[in-house]
Amino acid sequence: MTLAGRLEDKREAARETDRHIESARNATTAFSADIDVHGLTIGPRNTFTHELATRVDLGKPRDALRLTDNLDVDLERSAAHPHRSDTDQRGSRAA
């Protein structure tokens, strides 16, 4: 999604970004928290971080800020995951 947001044709960038964001959200529905696998962070917080940055790249800072409207609820849900290790938590913050 990040690279799609940087396409020169902004109409195509918006279309491709939406497609990638939807795919990323669908892929992370099975995760209640981010996990770190071989140095790669996968999960809802990581998806959120990339979506926020991508919306800024698209020149839509208000859309990016709107993503934070329910951020506290999302972070509480993620932090409540009972099987999450300290390593996973550090990896999520870094992402």
N, C-alpha and C positions, 0 to 999 in steps of 0.2 A: 504494500500500500504506500510505503514511503516513496519508492521510486515512481509509482504511478502519479503521485501528487506533484512530482517535479517535471512532468512532461511539459514541453513548450506549449502545446495546444491545450489551453486551459479547459475547454469543453470536454476533450477526450480525457484529460487528467481527472476531472470531476467524475466522469462516467466510470473510468477504470478504478478510481479510488473507492467509489461506492461499492463496486463489485468486490474488490479486495477486502474492504472493511466487513462486508456481509459474510464473506468466506471465513475471515479470521474469527468473527463473533461466533459463527456456527461451529467452527473447529474447537472453540474453547468452552462450549456449553457443558461439556463433560467435566470440566475442571472447576472446583470451588475455590481454588487458589493457584497461584503460579507455582510451577515446579522448575527445577534446574536440571537439565539433562545434558551432560557432556559440555557444560559451559553455555548452553542455550537456554534462555528463559522462555517458557511457554505458559500461557494462561491469560486470565482476564485483565490483570493489572498491566501486563506487558502489551496486550492488545490496546488497552486504553491509552497507554503512553504513546504508542505509535500512531493511533488515531488522532490524538491531540496534536502531535507534531505535524502530521500530514495535513490536518485542517489549517494549520498556520502556514505551511508551505503553499497551500492553495490560495492564500490570501484571505482566509475566512477566520480571523481571530475570534469573532463573536460566536461562531459555531464551535470553535475550540473551547471557549469559556463555558458555553452551555453544557458541555460534557461534564463539567465539574459540579453541576447543580445537585446531583445525588451522590457525589463522591464519598461522603461520610458513610452512607449506607453500604456502598460497595466495598469500602475498605474494612468496615466492621465484619461483613460477611466473609471476606477473604481472610482476615486475621483469626476468625473463629474456627478455621479448618483444623480439626484435631490431629491430623496426621502430618502436619507440616513441620519440617525440621528447621532449626536455626539457620542452617546452610541455605535452605530454600528462601527464608525470609531475607537474608542478606542479598541473595541473588536477585530477588524481586525489587528491592530498593535500588540496586545498581542499575537495573534495566530502566 
